Amino acid sequence: MRILKSKKALSPVVAAIILIAVTVAVSIAVAAWMGSMTFNFMETEQMSITSVTFTDNTSPTLDTITVYVQNTGTTDIEISETAAATGNGITGASTVAGPVTAGGTASFVVTLTGELEAGSLYNVELLSTKGNKFSYTDTA
C-alpha cells in the first residue's frame, strides 16, 4: 500500500469554517422550530365589554341585561358563563355557549332574579372557558 504524501487533507481552518457553518445552520433550524411553537402559546384572550343595555320588562323575573363585547385578542374566546350583581342583592346569571371570534363582536343576555332598579350600579362579569374574567360596571 502506497501512502500519498503530496496530497493534503482539509486544512484545520477550512474544517473549522465548515463546523461553524453546520452549527449555525442547525441553530437557525432549531430557533425557527421553537419560534413556531411559541406562537401557539402566545395567543391571548383580550375582550372589552363595550356597553350594556338594561331592559325592564313587566315581570321582574324577565328583566335582562344585554352585554355587548368586542374581542380584541388574537384568539377566539369561548364564553362559558355570564353573571350580574348589584349591591342590593339582585343577581342574574346565564350559561352561555358561544365563541367570540378574534376581532369580532357578540352580545350576551343576562336574566336578573329580581326587579331591575333604576339608578343602581350593576357589575357584569363574563367568564371564558380558559378561566379569564371580563368585568364591566354600569348604572341602570
C-alpha positions as CSV (number, residue, x, y, z in Angstrom):
1,M,0.0,0.0,0.0
2,R,1.4,3.3,-1.0
3,I,0.9,6.4,1.1
4,L,0.5,9.7,-0.8
5,K,2.5,12.3,1.0
6,S,2.0,15.1,-1.6
7,K,-1.8,15.3,-1.1
8,K,-3.1,17.1,2.0
9,A,-6.4,16.6,3.7
10,L,-8.6,19.6,4.7
11,S,-6.7,22.3,6.5
12,P,-7.7,23.0,10.1
13,V,-9.0,26.4,9.0
14,V,-11.4,25.0,6.4
15,A,-12.6,22.3,8.8
16,A,-13.3,24.9,11.5
17,I,-15.3,27.1,8.9
18,I,-17.4,24.0,7.9
19,L,-18.0,23.1,11.5
20,I,-19.2,26.7,12.3
21,A,-21.4,26.8,9.2
22,V,-23.1,23.5,10.2
23,T,-23.6,24.7,13.8
24,V,-25.1,28.0,12.7
25,A,-27.5,26.1,10.2
26,V,-28.7,23.7,12.9
27,S,-29.2,26.6,15.4
28,I,-31.2,28.5,12.9
29,A,-33.4,25.5,12.2
30,V,-34.0,24.9,16.0
31,A,-34.8,28.6,16.5
32,A,-37.3,28.6,13.7
33,W,-38.9,25.4,15.1
34,M,-39.1,26.8,18.6
35,G,-40.4,30.1,17.3
36,S,-43.3,28.4,15.5
37,M,-44.2,26.6,18.7
38,T,-44.3,29.7,20.9
39,F,-46.7,31.5,18.6
40,N,-49.4,28.9,19.6
41,F,-48.8,29.5,23.3
42,M,-48.7,33.3,22.9
43,E,-52.3,33.7,21.8
44,T,-54.1,35.9,24.2
45,E,-57.7,36.3,25.3
46,Q,-58.5,40.0,25.3
47,M,-62.0,41.3,25.3
48,S,-63.7,44.6,26.1
49,I,-67.2,45.0,27.1
50,T,-68.3,47.9,25.0
51,S,-71.7,48.6,26.5
52,V,-74.7,47.1,28.3
53,T,-78.4,47.6,27.8
54,F,-80.9,47.3,30.7
55,T,-84.4,46.0,29.8
56,D,-87.1,46.5,32.4
57,N,-90.0,44.1,31.5
58,T,-93.4,43.9,33.1
59,S,-92.4,40.9,35.1
60,P,-89.5,41.2,37.5
61,T,-88.2,37.7,36.5
62,L,-88.0,38.8,32.9
63,D,-85.7,41.8,33.4
64,T,-82.5,41.5,31.5
65,I,-79.1,43.0,30.9
66,T,-77.7,42.7,27.3
67,V,-73.9,42.8,27.3
68,Y,-72.1,43.8,24.1
69,V,-68.5,42.7,23.7
70,Q,-65.6,43.0,21.3
71,N,-62.8,40.5,21.1
72,T,-59.5,42.5,20.8
73,G,-57.2,39.5,21.3
74,T,-55.5,37.1,18.9
75,T,-57.6,34.0,19.5
76,D,-61.3,33.1,19.7
77,I,-62.9,33.4,23.1
78,E,-65.5,30.8,24.3
79,I,-67.7,32.4,26.9
80,S,-68.9,29.8,29.4
81,E,-70.9,31.9,31.9
82,T,-72.2,35.4,32.5
83,A,-73.2,36.9,35.8
84,A,-74.5,40.2,37.1
85,A,-74.8,41.6,40.6
86,T,-75.8,44.8,42.4
87,G,-75.2,45.9,46.0
88,N,-78.9,45.5,46.7
89,G,-78.7,41.7,46.3
90,I,-80.2,41.4,42.8
91,T,-78.3,38.9,40.8
92,G,-78.5,37.3,37.4
93,A,-76.8,34.6,35.5
94,S,-77.0,32.6,32.4
95,T,-74.9,29.8,31.0
96,V,-73.8,30.7,27.5
97,A,-72.1,28.6,24.9
98,G,-70.7,30.6,22.2
99,P,-67.4,31.9,20.8
100,V,-66.4,35.5,20.1
101,T,-64.1,35.3,17.1
102,A,-60.8,37.2,17.2
103,G,-61.6,40.8,16.1
104,G,-65.3,40.1,16.2
105,T,-68.3,41.3,18.3
106,A,-71.1,39.5,20.1
107,S,-73.8,40.0,22.7
108,F,-75.0,38.0,25.7
109,V,-78.2,38.3,27.7
110,V,-78.2,38.0,31.5
111,T,-81.6,37.4,33.1
112,L,-82.0,39.0,36.5
113,T,-83.5,37.3,39.5
114,G,-85.2,40.4,40.8
115,E,-86.7,43.7,39.7
116,L,-84.3,46.0,37.8
117,E,-83.7,49.1,39.9
118,A,-83.1,52.3,38.1
119,G,-80.0,54.2,39.4
120,S,-78.4,51.1,40.9
121,L,-74.9,50.1,40.0
122,Y,-74.6,46.7,38.2
123,N,-71.4,44.7,37.9
124,V,-71.4,42.3,34.9
125,E,-68.9,39.5,34.6
126,L,-68.2,37.2,31.7
127,L,-66.1,34.0,32.3
128,S,-64.2,32.3,29.5
129,T,-63.5,28.6,29.2
130,K,-59.8,29.4,29.9
131,G,-60.8,31.0,33.2
132,N,-60.4,34.6,32.3
133,K,-62.9,37.1,33.8
134,F,-64.1,40.2,31.9
135,S,-65.9,42.8,34.1
136,Y,-67.9,45.9,33.4
137,T,-69.8,48.2,35.8
138,D,-72.7,50.5,34.7
139,T,-75.7,52.2,36.2
140,A,-79.2,51.1,35.3
